[in-house]
Amino acid sequence: MACVRISNAQTTGAQDREYAVKTLDRIAGPVMESLAEGNLKKRMPLGQGEESRSEYTCLEAFGRTLSGIAPWLALGPDDTPEGQLRARYIGLSNKALVQATDPKSPDFMNFTQGGQPLVDAAFLSLALLRAPDQLWQPLDEAQRANVVAALKSTRKIKPYESNWLLFSALVESALWKFTGECEMVPVENALTKHEEWYLGDGTYGDGPDYHWDYYNSFVIQPALIAVLEVCKEKKSPLADQLAKILERAQRYAEIQERMISPEGTFPVIGRSSAYRFGAFQTLSLVALRHELSKSIEPAAVRCSLNAVVHRMIEAPGTFDSDGWLRAGVAGYQPAVKENYISTGSLYLCLDGLLHLGLPADDPLWTAPAEEWTQKRIWSGENVPADHAR
């Protein structure tokens, strides 16, 4: 589907949702269609200087795409046009998961060579945790065994003392949920270290040092929540940490909402800026969970994220002639990417659309448009002061 250029000021919640779904389809389509056919390795383009990332880029594209669209898939099919599109993507996702994890498939992914596969096996694990009924349940015994074997094979990769600890924890959490068994040390270590690295006011350090970037949203806060939700399901004492983790995420989401300018832009700071609106995964996730601060109206989150997505996706040069994402923030800006980023990496942007997992009749989508905090402040409204907590 082609995206339609619309102005947020003139749209309803239904129109905002339609735009978000069309954006999801536009981005995810080439990845999921190609992999479902067993042709992703043939079709996946690499940007200039990205040849060294060829062994990683396909799993990056798949894991990140699937983790982003999983909450939407979890709504299941229905008779609406969106529900029928969702049914199509559920089918594509099932086929893609089989292709990616079957050693006999032409698109069998690299789960063991180098360090990067641990990262994207974790995003794949996150997808399974977010939509188990649509992604895990349809698999037969042999297909499940392939998924488990692929995830377990990443255990040979030692994570760095940083947000990478959460990648091992996510893999083990998925194994725990779906097989009943896992290695608990990576889970416990990730939780312990991130508690040590908590800096206050909803923000964690990435390792012992603070990095001024969006890794609290790209990885840290969503991963902590997902891991602890599995701990809660398994009745582990570790789940006692969930309440404070959620309180911190709520505060971080509150800060994120305040970072969106009246024009739908935000500060481009730190590593991995080419992940675009994936920078707002935590805000989107907290909205999905109905856990926004009382100071934020859900419709304001809808409108602000829609404005950000629109600014980024409609920028000329964002896609190549075949519909694949290109590196940049506002269009094609290859200088913005680090040497670990390739085409597949860019699909983390879809994790900024997690709120599509709320049904169309949720108040986030049905409420009238609301101005977000910075739009209210810069229009002259007497908005209460922000306070750390």
C-alpha positions, 0 to 999 in steps of 0.5 A: 500500500502507498502512504497517503500524505495527511496533516495531523491537524485535520485527521481523526483517530481512524485516519491516524490509525490508517496512516500508521497501518499503511506505514507498517505495511510499506516498511515491513512488506519487502522484508516479510514477503521476501523471507516468506518466499525464501528470497530475502538473502537474494533481495536484501540490499546493502548500502555503500560500505556495508559489505562486511555486514552481509552475514547479519543484515537479514536476521536484523531485518527479520527480528526487528521487523517482527518485534515491531509488528508483533503487537499488531499481529496479536490482535488476530484477523477480522473481517475489516480491511485492516484485519484481512491485512493482518491475517496476511501478515500472520501468514507471512510471519509464520512462513518467514519464521520457518524459513529463517530457522530451518537449516535446509532453507535458503534463508536460514539465518546466521545465529552463531557467527560473530556477535551480532546474531545475539542481538537479533535473536533477542528481537526475534525472541521479543516478537515471540513473547509479544504475539505467542498465539500468532507466531508460536502456536501455529508451528508444528513440533519440528518447526518449534524445535528449529526455533528453539535450536536457533535461539539456543545456538546464540548461547556461544556469544558472550554479551558485552557489559552493556545493554547487550546483557538484556539480549541474552536475557530475552533469548533465555526468557523466550526459551523459558516461556516456550520450553519451560527451561532456560539458563537463569544466570543471564536473566539474573545478571542482566537484571542485577546489572541494570539495577546497578546502572539505574541513574534516576528519573526513569533513566539507565546507564548503558553499562556503568557509563551514561550515554546520551542516546535513545538506548533506554528506548531501543533496548533497555526499558522494553527488554526489562519489561518483557523479561520480568513479565516472563518472570511473573508468568513463571512465578519467579521472585525476580518478578518483584522488580516489575512494579518499579521497572514499570514506574521508571518506564512510565517516567521515561515515556513521559520524558519522551513525549515532552521531547517531541517538538510542535513540528513533530521533530525530536533531538537527534542525539547519540548512537543509532539515529538511523533507527528513526522513530524506533527511538520512541519504542518505550513511549509506544509500549507504555501507551500500548500497556495503558500505563501512561502518566496521568499528565499525558492523554493517550490521544496526544501520544497518538498525534505526536507519534503520528507527526514524527512518523510522518516527518520521517517516512515522507522525507524524500529518499527514505526508500530505494526504488524497490521499497527498502529503507535507506539510512537516515533520519529525514531522508537518505543521510548515510553519514548518520549511520555507524559502521555496525548499521546496515539496511537490516538494522534500520527496521528497528523503526517499526518498534515505534509502532507498538501502539498499533497493538491497541484495537481500533476501538481503544480510546487512544484511537477513538478520542479526538485529536489532542495537542502534545506537551510541547505543542501546548507550551509553544502555543502559549498554554499555561502547562504545569511544570515538569518534575523529576521522580 
